[in-house]
Amino acid sequence: MAKFMDVHQNMVGITAEELRAAHMADLAIEGDESVHFEQAWADPEAGVVYCLSEAPSREAVQRIHERTGHPADEIHPVPLIV
Amino acid sequence: MAKFMDVHQNMVGITAEELRAAHMADLAIEGDESVHFEQAWADPEAGVVYCLSEAPSREAVQRIHERTGHPADEIHPVPLIV
């Protein structure tokens, strides 16, 4: 298992409700890929969402995000944390 | 006070030691701008560092990062968190 930070662009105007709904959709099926989405942060003005997860691979993260309709634009393994 | 996610590019090969040293340098002077750097995540292969803070403004975050020699490439207010 490793930590990943993924980035979603083009989310201008995302609301707290929408962010929560997207996160809950991910949580509902994340177990299928042994992923856990820990937290997400959104800048609605710039339309960027950052999403921190623990997962077996980048591909596993993306499969969940794709199934819930919001594929990530970037997925970075982040082995260094301070 | 607000939450910010800042992004540093061109950090290919950053080590755990270097990330820690950069974070400690920020922590040592963050009080001058009423900023608190909470956590940082690095992808040494892609050379990207994500840094989460609480601060009075984007400019305050950048002033600390500039003084410690690693200005951010992007600083996003992230008012939505889940």
Backbone of each chain as nested JSON, in Angstrom:
{
  "chains": [
    {"id": "A", "residues": [
      {"number": 1, "name": "MET", "atoms": {"N": [0.851, -1.2, 0.0], "CA": [0.0, 0.0, 0.0], "C": [0.881, 1.243, 0.0]}},
      {"number": 2, "name": "ALA", "atoms": {"N": [0.404, 2.266, -0.638], "CA": [1.158, 3.514, -0.732], "C": [0.19, 4.688, -0.681]}},
      {"number": 3, "name": "LYS", "atoms": {"N": [0.748, 5.856, -0.441], "CA": [-0.08, 7.068, -0.434], "C": [-0.05, 7.699, -1.823]}},
      {"number": 4, "name": "PHE", "atoms": {"N": [-1.169, 8.255, -2.201], "CA": [-1.278, 8.935, -3.494], "C": [-1.982, 10.275, -3.298]}},
      {"number": 5, "name": "MET", "atoms": {"N": [-1.513, 11.267, -4.069], "CA": [-2.237, 12.54, -4.148], "C": [-2.708, 12.671, -5.585]}},
      {"number": 6, "name": "ASP", "atoms": {"N": [-4.013, 12.75, -5.763], "CA": [-4.486, 12.946, -7.128], "C": [-5.111, 14.32, -7.275]}},
      {"number": 7, "name": "VAL", "atoms": {"N": [-5.122, 14.773, -8.529], "CA": [-5.531, 16.138, -8.834], "C": [-6.609, 16.109, -9.915]}},
      {"number": 8, "name": "HIS", "atoms": {"N": [-7.689, 16.811, -9.66], "CA": [-8.782, 16.957, -10.624], "C": [-8.84, 18.424, -11.048]}},
      {"number": 9, "name": "GLN", "atoms": {"N": [-8.795, 18.669, -12.347], "CA": [-8.91, 20.039, -12.879], "C": [-10.33, 20.254, -13.407]}},
      {"number": 10, "name": "ASN", "atoms": {"N": [-10.608, 21.466, -13.836], "CA": [-11.892, 21.801, -14.473], "C": [-13.091, 21.575, -13.548]}},
      {"number": 11, "name": "MET", "atoms": {"N": [-12.892, 21.888, -12.271], "CA": [-13.978, 21.736, -11.306], "C": [-14.451, 23.109, -10.805]}},
      {"number": 12, "name": "VAL", "atoms": {"N": [-14.355, 24.099, -11.681], "CA": [-14.748, 25.458, -11.277], "C": [-16.185, 25.469, -10.765]}},
      {"number": 13, "name": "GLY", "atoms": {"N": [-16.377, 26.084, -9.625], "CA": [-17.709, 26.23, -9.067], "C": [-18.182, 25.046, -8.242]}},
      {"number": 14, "name": "ILE", "atoms": {"N": [-17.318, 24.06, -8.04], "CA": [-17.722, 22.903, -7.222], "C": [-18.188, 23.391, -5.847]}},
      {"number": 15, "name": "THR", "atoms": {"N": [-19.271, 22.791, -5.371], "CA": [-19.825, 23.181, -4.072], "C": [-19.426, 22.16, -3.008]}},
      {"number": 16, "name": "ALA", "atoms": {"N": [-19.632, 22.532, -1.766], "CA": [-19.337, 21.629, -0.654], "C": [-20.161, 20.344, -0.799]}},
      {"number": 17, "name": "GLU", "atoms": {"N": [-21.421, 20.511, -1.211], "CA": [-22.315, 19.36, -1.416], "C": [-21.773, 18.415, -2.488]}},
      {"number": 18, "name": "GLU", "atoms": {"N": [-21.341, 18.999, -3.592], "CA": [-20.836, 18.205, -4.707], "C": [-19.548, 17.477, -4.322]}},
      {"number": 19, "name": "LEU", "atoms": {"N": [-18.682, 18.17, -3.592], "CA": [-17.437, 17.544, -3.155], "C": [-17.746, 16.364, -2.234]}},
      {"number": 20, "name": "ARG", "atoms": {"N": [-18.681, 16.591, -1.328], "CA": [-19.059, 15.53, -0.388], "C": [-19.689, 14.346, -1.134]}},
      {"number": 21, "name": "ALA", "atoms": {"N": [-20.553, 14.632, -2.085], "CA": [-21.216, 13.559, -2.84], "C": [-20.179, 12.742, -3.628]}},
      {"number": 22, "name": "ALA", "atoms": {"N": [-19.209, 13.428, -4.229], "CA": [-18.174, 12.734, -5.008], "C": [-17.331, 11.848, -4.079]}},
      {"number": 23, "name": "HIS", "atoms": {"N": [-17.001, 12.394, -2.918], "CA": [-16.178, 11.644, -1.958], "C": [-16.95, 10.427, -1.441]}},
      {"number": 24, "name": "MET", "atoms": {"N": [-18.227, 10.622, -1.136], "CA": [-19.039, 9.516, -0.629], "C": [-19.188, 8.42, -1.691]}},
      {"number": 25, "name": "ALA", "atoms": {"N": [-19.306, 8.822, -2.948], "CA": [-19.406, 7.841, -4.041], "C": [-18.127, 7.014, -4.12]}},
      {"number": 26, "name": "ASP", "atoms": {"N": [-16.977, 7.685, -3.969], "CA": [-15.698, 6.965, -3.957], "C": [-15.63, 5.994, -2.771]}},
      {"number": 27, "name": "LEU", "atoms": {"N": [-16.014, 6.496, -1.601], "CA": [-15.939, 5.661, -0.389], "C": [-16.814, 4.415, -0.521]}},
      {"number": 28, "name": "ALA", "atoms": {"N": [-17.929, 4.573, -1.206], "CA": [-18.888, 3.469, -1.303], "C": [-18.333, 2.267, -2.068]}},
      {"number": 29, "name": "ILE", "atoms": {"N": [-17.401, 2.51, -2.978], "CA": [-16.884, 1.394, -3.794], "C": [-15.375, 1.199, -3.674]}},
      {"number": 30, "name": "GLU", "atoms": {"N": [-14.701, 2.018, -2.862], "CA": [-13.236, 1.971, -2.791], "C": [-12.714, 0.589, -2.379]}},
      {"number": 31, "name": "GLY", "atoms": {"N": [-13.51, -0.112, -1.57], "CA": [-13.085, -1.429, -1.091], "C": [-12.87, -2.432, -2.21]}},
      {"number": 32, "name": "ASP", "atoms": {"N": [-13.545, -2.225, -3.316], "CA": [-13.4, -3.151, -4.458], "C": [-11.966, -3.186, -4.965]}},
      {"number": 33, "name": "GLU", "atoms": {"N": [-11.238, -2.098, -4.733], "CA": [-9.853, -2.0, -5.22], "C": [-8.863, -1.856, -4.057]}},
      {"number": 34, "name": "SER", "atoms": {"N": [-9.338, -2.082, -2.834], "CA": [-8.502, -1.914, -1.634], "C": [-7.892, -0.519, -1.535]}},
      {"number": 35, "name": "VAL", "atoms": {"N": [-8.667, 0.462, -2.012], "CA": [-8.257, 1.869, -1.921], "C": [-8.963, 2.478, -0.713]}},
      {"number": 36, "name": "HIS", "atoms": {"N": [-8.327, 3.471, -0.072], "CA": [-9.072, 4.296, 0.881], "C": [-8.794, 5.774, 0.621]}},
      {"number": 37, "name": "PHE", "atoms": {"N": [-9.855, 6.497, 0.32], "CA": [-9.74, 7.936, 0.105], "C": [-9.847, 8.622, 1.46]}},
      {"number": 38, "name": "GLU", "atoms": {"N": [-8.763, 9.304, 1.843], "CA": [-8.681, 9.856, 3.196], "C": [-9.249, 11.26, 3.302]}},
      {"number": 39, "name": "GLN", "atoms": {"N": [-8.893, 12.098, 2.345], "CA": [-9.32, 13.487, 2.445], "C": [-9.288, 14.134, 1.066]}},
      {"number": 40, "name": "ALA", "atoms": {"N": [-10.068, 15.192, 0.911], "CA": [-10.058, 15.938, -0.349], "C": [-10.218, 17.418, -0.034]}},
      {"number": 41, "name": "TRP", "atoms": {"N": [-9.553, 18.227, -0.835], "CA": [-9.549, 19.677, -0.657], "C": [-9.885, 20.314, -2.003]}},
      {"number": 42, "name": "ALA", "atoms": {"N": [-10.78, 21.286, -2.013], "CA": [-11.161, 21.912, -3.286], "C": [-10.988, 23.425, -3.269]}},
      {"number": 43, "name": "ASP", "atoms": {"N": [-10.485, 23.915, -4.391], "CA": [-10.434, 25.352, -4.682], "C": [-11.474, 25.592, -5.774]}},
      {"number": 44, "name": "PRO", "atoms": {"N": [-12.694, 26.004, -5.408], "CA": [-13.766, 26.128, -6.407], "C": [-13.497, 27.23, -7.416]}},
      {"number": 45, "name": "GLU", "atoms": {"N": [-12.703, 28.222, -7.03], "CA": [-12.444, 29.338, -7.937], "C": [-11.523, 28.911, -9.083]}},
      {"number": 46, "name": "ALA", "atoms": {"N": [-10.442, 28.233, -8.748], "CA": [-9.518, 27.745, -9.78], "C": [-10.014, 26.421, -10.368]}},
      {"number": 47, "name": "GLY", "atoms": {"N": [-10.935, 25.757, -9.661], "CA": [-11.469, 24.491, -10.166], "C": [-10.533, 23.312, -10.007]}},
      {"number": 48, "name": "VAL", "atoms": {"N": [-9.804, 23.293, -8.889], "CA": [-8.869, 22.2, -8.634], "C": [-9.292, 21.45, -7.379]}},
      {"number": 49, "name": "VAL", "atoms": {"N": [-9.237, 20.127, -7.456], "CA": [-9.497, 19.297, -6.277], "C": [-8.293, 18.388, -6.064]}},
      {"number": 50, "name": "TYR", "atoms": {"N": [-7.794, 18.348, -4.834], "CA": [-6.71, 17.456, -4.425], "C": [-7.307, 16.369, -3.556]}},
      {"number": 51, "name": "CYS", "atoms": {"N": [-6.838, 15.163, -3.766], "CA": [-7.462, 14.027, -3.109], "C": [-6.361, 13.076, -2.618]}},
      {"number": 52, "name": "LEU", "atoms": {"N": [-6.329, 12.83, -1.319], "CA": [-5.303, 11.981, -0.716], "C": [-5.859, 10.587, -0.469]}},
      {"number": 53, "name": "SER", "atoms": {"N": [-5.108, 9.58, -0.876], "CA": [-5.59, 8.215, -0.682], "C": [-4.467, 7.277, -0.284]}},
      {"number": 54, "name": "GLU", "atoms": {"N": [-4.878, 6.115, 0.204], "CA": [-3.958, 5.008, 0.412], "C": [-4.447, 3.907, -0.518]}},
      {"number": 55, "name": "ALA", "atoms": {"N": [-3.527, 3.333, -1.292], "CA": [-3.976, 2.396, -2.328], "C": [-2.842, 1.484, -2.755]}},
      {"number": 56, "name": "PRO", "atoms": {"N": [-3.195, 0.368, -3.373], "CA": [-2.152, -0.545, -3.85], "C": [-1.447, -0.021, -5.103]}},
      {"number": 57, "name": "SER", "atoms": {"N": [-2.088, 0.85, -5.87], "CA": [-1.468, 1.366, -7.099], "C": [-2.223, 2.594, -7.593]}},
      {"number": 58, "name": "ARG", "atoms": {"N": [-1.555, 3.335, -8.46], "CA": [-2.15, 4.478, -9.137], "C": [-3.374, 4.033, -9.951]}},
      {"number": 59, "name": "GLU", "atoms": {"N": [-3.241, 2.879, -10.585], "CA": [-4.323, 2.373, -11.433], "C": [-5.573, 2.06, -10.599]}},
      {"number": 60, "name": "ALA", "atoms": {"N": [-5.366, 1.544, -9.407], "CA": [-6.501, 1.23, -8.528], "C": [-7.25, 2.514, -8.162]}},
      {"number": 61, "name": "VAL", "atoms": {"N": [-6.499, 3.579, -7.851], "CA": [-7.119, 4.876, -7.543], "C": [-7.952, 5.343, -8.733]}},
      {"number": 62, "name": "GLN", "atoms": {"N": [-7.346, 5.253, -9.92], "CA": [-8.046, 5.76, -11.097], "C": [-9.288, 4.936, -11.422]}},
      {"number": 63, "name": "ARG", "atoms": {"N": [-9.213, 3.622, -11.236], "CA": [-10.393, 2.791, -11.538], "C": [-11.59, 3.216, -10.694]}},
      {"number": 64, "name": "ILE", "atoms": {"N": [-11.347, 3.523, -9.414], "CA": [-12.459, 3.979, -8.563], "C": [-12.973, 5.332, -9.05]}},
      {"number": 65, "name": "HIS", "atoms": {"N": [-12.054, 6.268, -9.285], "CA": [-12.479, 7.61, -9.719], "C": [-13.213, 7.552, -11.067]}},
      {"number": 66, "name": "GLU", "atoms": {"N": [-12.795, 6.616, -11.925], "CA": [-13.478, 6.503, -13.226], "C": [-14.894, 5.966, -13.046]}},
      {"number": 67, "name": "ARG", "atoms": {"N": [-15.031, 4.965, -12.197], "CA": [-16.354, 4.369, -11.993], "C": [-17.336, 5.362, -11.377]}},
      {"number": 68, "name": "THR", "atoms": {"N": [-16.814, 6.328, -10.596], "CA": [-17.709, 7.304, -9.96], "C": [-17.815, 8.579, -10.803]}},
      {"number": 69, "name": "GLY", "atoms": {"N": [-17.236, 8.528, -12.007], "CA": [-17.479, 9.622, -12.951], "C": [-16.553, 10.808, -12.867]}},
      {"number": 70, "name": "HIS", "atoms": {"N": [-15.472, 10.695, -12.08], "CA": [-14.534, 11.829, -12.016], "C": [-13.093, 11.34, -12.055]}},
      {"number": 71, "name": "PRO", "atoms": {"N": [-12.659, 10.886, -13.245], "CA": [-11.266, 10.457, -13.387], "C": [-10.302, 11.597, -13.027]}},
      {"number": 72, "name": "ALA", "atoms": {"N": [-9.194, 11.232, -12.418], "CA": [-8.194, 12.246, -12.036], "C": [-7.344, 12.627, -13.234]}},
      {"number": 73, "name": "ASP", "atoms": {"N": [-6.89, 13.886, -13.237], "CA": [-5.991, 14.35, -14.299], "C": [-4.55, 13.961, -14.002]}},
      {"number": 74, "name": "GLU", "atoms": {"N": [-4.21, 13.876, -12.728], "CA": [-2.87, 13.434, -12.314], "C": [-3.033, 12.564, -11.073]}},
      {"number": 75, "name": "ILE", "atoms": {"N": [-2.213, 11.551, -10.962], "CA": [-2.181, 10.75, -9.725], "C": [-0.718, 10.553, -9.373]}},
      {"number": 76, "name": "HIS", "atoms": {"N": [-0.308, 11.107, -8.245], "CA": [1.087, 11.03, -7.828], "C": [1.27, 10.142, -6.609]}},
      {"number": 77, "name": "PRO", "atoms": {"N": [2.143, 9.152, -6.695], "CA": [2.549, 8.479, -5.462], "C": [3.318, 9.497, -4.622]}},
      {"number": 78, "name": "VAL", "atoms": {"N": [3.032, 9.551, -3.323], "CA": [3.744, 10.494, -2.445], "C": [4.366, 9.717, -1.285]}},
      {"number": 79, "name": "PRO", "atoms": {"N": [5.496, 9.055, -1.572], "CA": [6.131, 8.239, -0.529], "C": [6.767, 9.067, 0.585]}},
      {"number": 80, "name": "LEU", "atoms": {"N": [7.043, 10.343, 0.31], "CA": [7.649, 11.197, 1.337], "C": [6.596, 12.104, 1.944]}},
      {"number": 81, "name": "ILE", "atoms": {"N": [6.473, 12.016, 3.268], "CA": [5.455, 12.794, 3.983], "C": [6.083, 13.393, 5.227]}},
      {"number": 82, "name": "VAL", "atoms": {"N": [5.8, 14.648, 5.455], "CA": [6.316, 15.277, 6.667], "C": [5.216, 16.103, 7.305]}}
    ]},
    {"id": "B", "residues": [
      {"number": 1, "name": "MET", "atoms": {"N": [-8.449, 33.291, 8.936], "CA": [-7.537, 32.196, 8.588], "C": [-8.219, 31.246, 7.607]}},
      {"number": 2, "name": "ALA", "atoms": {"N": [-7.434, 30.712, 6.727], "CA": [-7.966, 29.817, 5.703], "C": [-6.955, 28.713, 5.434]}},
      {"number": 3, "name": "LYS", "atoms": {"N": [-7.441, 27.673, 4.769], "CA": [-6.538, 26.576, 4.392], "C": [-6.026, 26.823, 2.982]}},
      {"number": 4, "name": "PHE", "atoms": {"N": [-4.784, 26.449, 2.76], "CA": [-4.163, 26.575, 1.445], "C": [-3.428, 25.291, 1.105]}},
      {"number": 5, "name": "MET", "atoms": {"N": [-3.49, 24.943, -0.184], "CA": [-2.655, 23.857, -0.702], "C": [-1.698, 24.494, -1.693]}},
      {"number": 6, "name": "ASP", "atoms": {"N": [-0.4, 24.388, -1.429], "CA": [0.523, 24.928, -2.414], "C": [1.298, 23.8, -3.076]}},
      {"number": 7, "name": "VAL", "atoms": {"N": [1.788, 24.104, -4.266], "CA": [2.422, 23.1, -5.108], "C": [3.795, 23.605, -5.547]}},
      {"number": 8, "name": "HIS", "atoms": {"N": [4.784, 22.759, -5.361], "CA": [6.155, 23.054, -5.804], "C": [6.513, 22.065, -6.906]}},
      {"number": 9, "name": "GLN", "atoms": {"N": [6.951, 22.586, -8.045], "CA": [7.386, 21.731, -9.155], "C": [8.922, 21.682, -9.186]}},
      {"number": 10, "name": "ASN", "atoms": {"N": [9.451, 20.894, -10.098], "CA": [10.908, 20.837, -10.313], "C": [11.682, 20.367, -9.077]}},
      {"number": 11, "name": "MET", "atoms": {"N": [11.102, 19.448, -8.335], "CA": [11.752, 18.914, -7.135], "C": [12.166, 17.456, -7.362]}},
      {"number": 12, "name": "VAL", "atoms": {"N": [12.479, 17.125, -8.598], "CA": [12.852, 15.731, -8.908], "C": [14.024, 15.283, -8.029]}},
      {"number": 13, "name": "GLY", "atoms": {"N": [13.876, 14.129, -7.439], "CA": [14.942, 13.555, -6.627], "C": [14.965, 14.027, -5.185]}},
      {"number": 14, "name": "ILE", "atoms": {"N": [13.987, 14.833, -4.794], "CA": [13.954, 15.296, -3.397], "C": [13.97, 14.086, -2.46]}},
      {"number": 15, "name": "THR", "atoms": {"N": [14.747, 14.191, -1.386], "CA": [14.853, 13.096, -0.42], "C": [13.998, 13.402, 0.809]}},
      {"number": 16, "name": "ALA", "atoms": {"N": [13.797, 12.375, 1.624], "CA": [13.05, 12.55, 2.871], "C": [13.73, 13.605, 3.751]}},
      {"number": 17, "name": "GLU", "atoms": {"N": [15.068, 13.559, 3.786], "CA": [15.848, 14.533, 4.567], "C": [15.626, 15.96, 4.074]}},
      {"number": 18, "name": "GLU", "atoms": {"N": [15.66, 16.121, 2.767], "CA": [15.483, 17.458, 2.185], "C": [14.07, 17.984, 2.428]}},
      {"number": 19, "name": "LEU", "atoms": {"N": [13.084, 17.1, 2.306], "CA": [11.701, 17.519, 2.562], "C": [11.551, 17.959, 4.015]}},
      {"number": 20, "name": "ARG", "atoms": {"N": [12.137, 17.172, 4.903], "CA": [12.043, 17.498, 6.321], "C": [12.751, 18.826, 6.622]}},
      {"number": 21, "name": "ALA", "atoms": {"N": [13.929, 19.01, 6.044], "CA": [14.694, 20.238, 6.289], "C": [13.919, 21.464, 5.782]}},
      {"number": 22, "name": "ALA", "atoms": {"N": [13.297, 21.327, 4.606], "CA": [12.528, 22.442, 4.04], "C": [11.333, 22.763, 4.942]}},
      {"number": 23, "name": "HIS", "atoms": {"N": [10.66, 21.705, 5.405], "CA": [9.493, 21.889, 6.272], "C": [9.905, 22.528, 7.604]}},
      {"number": 24, "name": "MET", "atoms": {"N": [11.01, 22.066, 8.177], "CA": [11.467, 22.623, 9.448], "C": [11.856, 24.097, 9.295]}},
      {"number": 25, "name": "ALA", "atoms": {"N": [12.442, 24.437, 8.152], "CA": [12.808, 25.837, 7.9], "C": [11.553, 26.706, 7.854]}},
      {"number": 26, "name": "ASP", "atoms": {"N": [10.504, 26.186, 7.211], "CA": [9.232, 26.918, 7.167], "C": [8.65, 27.066, 8.583]}},
      {"number": 27, "name": "LEU", "atoms": {"N": [8.653, 25.976, 9.32], "CA": [8.078, 26.01, 10.673], "C": [8.808, 27.018, 11.561]}},
      {"number": 28, "name": "ALA", "atoms": {"N": [10.102, 27.15, 11.347], "CA": [10.916, 28.013, 12.211], "C": [10.526, 29.482, 12.099]}},
      {"number": 29, "name": "ILE", "atoms": {"N": [9.989, 29.894, 10.951], "CA": [9.671, 31.316, 10.771], "C": [8.199, 31.57, 10.442]}},
      {"number": 30, "name": "GLU", "atoms": {"N": [7.385, 30.513, 10.378], "CA": [5.988, 30.68, 9.948], "C": [5.207, 31.648, 10.84]}},
      {"number": 31, "name": "GLY", "atoms": {"N": [5.594, 31.701, 12.122], "CA": [4.894, 32.567, 13.063], "C": [4.975, 34.041, 12.7]}},
      {"number": 32, "name": "ASP", "atoms": {"N": [6.016, 34.419, 11.971], "CA": [6.169, 35.819, 11.553], "C": [4.999, 36.281, 10.698]}},
      {"number": 33, "name": "GLU", "atoms": {"N": [4.346, 35.326, 10.015], "CA": [3.237, 35.667, 9.115], "C": [1.938, 35.012, 9.572]}},
      {"number": 34, "name": "SER", "atoms": {"N": [1.936, 34.48, 10.794], "CA": [0.76, 33.773, 11.325], "C": [0.312, 32.622, 10.43]}},
      {"number": 35, "name": "VAL", "atoms": {"N": [1.29, 31.979, 9.799], "CA": [1.033, 30.811, 8.954], "C": [1.352, 29.565, 9.77]}},
      {"number": 36, "name": "HIS", "atoms": {"N": [0.626, 28.457, 9.488], "CA": [1.087, 27.173, 10.016], "C": [1.083, 26.13, 8.906]}},
      {"number": 37, "name": "PHE", "atoms": {"N": [2.255, 25.58, 8.654], "CA": [2.369, 24.522, 7.66], "C": [2.073, 23.197, 8.348]}},
      {"number": 38, "name": "GLU", "atoms": {"N": [1.019, 22.537, 7.894], "CA": [0.531, 21.346, 8.593], "C": [1.172, 20.059, 8.103]}},
      {"number": 39, "name": "GLN", "atoms": {"N": [1.265, 19.932, 6.776], "CA": [1.769, 18.677, 6.244], "C": [2.282, 18.895, 4.831]}},
      {"number": 40, "name": "ALA", "atoms": {"N": [3.188, 18.019, 4.406], "CA": [3.692, 18.094, 3.03], "C": [3.887, 16.684, 2.507]}},
      {"number": 41, "name": "TRP", "atoms": {"N": [3.627, 16.53, 1.21], "CA": [3.721, 15.231, 0.537], "C": [4.565, 15.408, -0.717]}},
      {"number": 42, "name": "ALA", "atoms": {"N": [5.508, 14.504, -0.934], "CA": [6.374, 14.644, -2.106], "C": [6.37, 13.406, -2.989]}},
      {"number": 43, "name": "ASP", "atoms": {"N": [6.344, 13.676, -4.295], "CA": [6.552, 12.658, -5.321], "C": [7.921, 12.952, -5.927]}},
      {"number": 44, "name": "PRO", "atoms": {"N": [8.974, 12.272, -5.461], "CA": [10.331, 12.603, -5.912], "C": [10.559, 12.258, -7.386]}},
      {"number": 45, "name": "GLU", "atoms": {"N": [9.78, 11.32, -7.906], "CA": [9.968, 10.918, -9.29], "C": [9.459, 12.014, -10.25]}},
      {"number": 46, "name": "ALA", "atoms": {"N": [8.265, 12.505, -9.998], "CA": [7.714, 13.589, -10.826], "C": [8.243, 14.953, -10.382]}},
      {"number": 47, "name": "GLY", "atoms": {"N": [8.784, 14.998, -9.153], "CA": [9.32, 16.269, -8.669], "C": [8.262, 17.257, -8.229]}},
      {"number": 48, "name": "VAL", "atoms": {"N": [7.206, 16.747, -7.608], "CA": [6.122, 17.61, -7.141], "C": [5.995, 17.503, -5.627]}},
      {"number": 49, "name": "VAL", "atoms": {"N": [5.832, 18.635, -4.975], "CA": [5.573, 18.652, -3.532], "C": [4.275, 19.414, -3.286]}},
      {"number": 50, "name": "TYR", "atoms": {"N": [3.388, 18.822, -2.493], "CA": [2.134, 19.444, -2.07], "C": [2.268, 19.805, -0.601]}},
      {"number": 51, "name": "CYS", "atoms": {"N": [1.797, 20.992, -0.268], "CA": [2.023, 21.498, 1.086], "C": [0.725, 22.13, 1.589]}},
      {"number": 52, "name": "LEU", "atoms": {"N": [0.216, 21.627, 2.706], "CA": [-1.048, 22.097, 3.277], "C": [-0.762, 23.061, 4.422]}},
      {"number": 53, "name": "SER", "atoms": {"N": [-1.422, 24.2, 4.407], "CA": [-1.195, 25.176, 5.473], "C": [-2.49, 25.851, 5.896]}},
      {"number": 54, "name": "GLU", "atoms": {"N": [-2.388, 26.51, 7.054], "CA": [-3.447, 27.413, 7.491], "C": [-2.784, 28.78, 7.556]}},
      {"number": 55, "name": "ALA", "atoms": {"N": [-3.421, 29.774, 6.974], "CA": [-2.748, 31.069, 6.857], "C": [-3.762, 32.183, 6.646]}},
      {"number": 56, "name": "PRO", "atoms": {"N": [-3.348, 33.418, 6.91], "CA": [-4.248, 34.541, 6.684], "C": [-4.417, 34.873, 5.206]}},
      {"number": 57, "name": "SER", "atoms": {"N": [-3.462, 34.499, 4.365], "CA": [-3.559, 34.812, 2.933], "C": [-2.551, 33.985, 2.146]}},
      {"number": 58, "name": "ARG", "atoms": {"N": [-2.787, 33.927, 0.851], "CA": [-1.886, 33.284, -0.093], "C": [-0.502, 33.976, -0.035]}},
      {"number": 59, "name": "GLU", "atoms": {"N": [-0.531, 35.294, 0.063], "CA": [0.715, 36.062, 0.064], "C": [1.555, 35.727, 1.3]}},
      {"number": 60, "name": "ALA", "atoms": {"N": [0.892, 35.52, 2.428], "CA": [1.615, 35.174, 3.656], "C": [2.324, 33.83, 3.491]}},
      {"number": 61, "name": "VAL", "atoms": {"N": [1.628, 32.857, 2.885], "CA": [2.242, 31.545, 2.619], "C": [3.478, 31.727, 1.74]}},
      {"number": 62, "name": "GLN", "atoms": {"N": [3.323, 32.512, 0.685], "CA": [4.434, 32.669, -0.248], "C": [5.616, 33.406, 0.389]}},
      {"number": 63, "name": "ARG", "atoms": {"N": [5.337, 34.379, 1.224], "CA": [6.452, 35.106, 1.853], "C": [7.314, 34.158, 2.682]}},
      {"number": 64, "name": "ILE", "atoms": {"N": [6.682, 33.234, 3.404], "CA": [7.474, 32.275, 4.188], "C": [8.262, 31.358, 3.258]}},
      {"number": 65, "name": "HIS", "atoms": {"N": [7.598, 30.814, 2.245], "CA": [8.288, 29.901, 1.322], "C": [9.428, 30.606, 0.577]}},
      {"number": 66, "name": "GLU", "atoms": {"N": [9.249, 31.885, 0.29], "CA": [10.325, 32.63, -0.391], "C": [11.52, 32.822, 0.531]}},
      {"number": 67, "name": "ARG", "atoms": {"N": [11.244, 33.168, 1.771], "CA": [12.35, 33.395, 2.72], "C": [13.143, 32.119, 2.975]}},
      {"number": 68, "name": "THR", "atoms": {"N": [12.489, 30.964, 2.854], "CA": [13.202, 29.705, 3.098], "C": [13.73, 29.091, 1.795]}},
      {"number": 69, "name": "GLY", "atoms": {"N": [13.606, 29.86, 0.709], "CA": [14.284, 29.458, -0.518], "C": [13.518, 28.517, -1.429]}},
      {"number": 70, "name": "HIS", "atoms": {"N": [12.224, 28.308, -1.144], "CA": [11.446, 27.437, -2.037], "C": [10.062, 28.023, -2.3]}},
      {"number": 71, "name": "PRO", "atoms": {"N": [10.023, 29.111, -3.099], "CA": [8.715, 29.683, -3.451], "C": [7.827, 28.65, -4.141]}},
      {"number": 72, "name": "ALA", "atoms": {"N": [6.538, 28.742, -3.867], "CA": [5.586, 27.791, -4.473], "C": [5.245, 28.229, -5.893]}},
      {"number": 73, "name": "ASP", "atoms": {"N": [4.957, 27.243, -6.743], "CA": [4.544, 27.532, -8.113], "C": [3.057, 27.852, -8.182]}},
      {"number": 74, "name": "GLU", "atoms": {"N": [2.291, 27.266, -7.282], "CA": [0.852, 27.546, -7.186], "C": [0.489, 27.557, -5.712]}},
      {"number": 75, "name": "ILE", "atoms": {"N": [-0.437, 28.433, -5.348], "CA": [-0.982, 28.418, -3.978], "C": [-2.493, 28.548, -4.101]}},
      {"number": 76, "name": "HIS", "atoms": {"N": [-3.192, 27.497, -3.69], "CA": [-4.651, 27.478, -3.816], "C": [-5.333, 27.558, -2.462]}},
      {"number": 77, "name": "PRO", "atoms": {"N": [-6.23, 28.527, -2.279], "CA": [-7.106, 28.448, -1.106], "C": [-8.008, 27.23, -1.3]}},
      {"number": 78, "name": "VAL", "atoms": {"N": [-8.18, 26.444, -0.246], "CA": [-9.036, 25.246, -0.341], "C": [-10.107, 25.307, 0.751]}},
      {"number": 79, "name": "PRO", "atoms": {"N": [-11.13, 26.148, 0.513], "CA": [-12.174, 26.319, 1.529], "C": [-13.058, 25.091, 1.693]}},
      {"number": 80, "name": "LEU", "atoms": {"N": [-13.082, 24.206, 0.695], "CA": [-13.916, 23.0, 0.799], "C": [-13.04, 21.807, 1.133]}},
      {"number": 81, "name": "ILE", "atoms": {"N": [-13.393, 21.135, 2.218], "CA": [-12.611, 19.991, 2.694], "C": [-13.561, 18.888, 3.099]}},
      {"number": 82, "name": "VAL", "atoms": {"N": [-13.227, 17.689, 2.69], "CA": [-14.068, 16.555, 3.077], "C": [-13.185, 15.387, 3.484]}}
    ]}
  ]
}
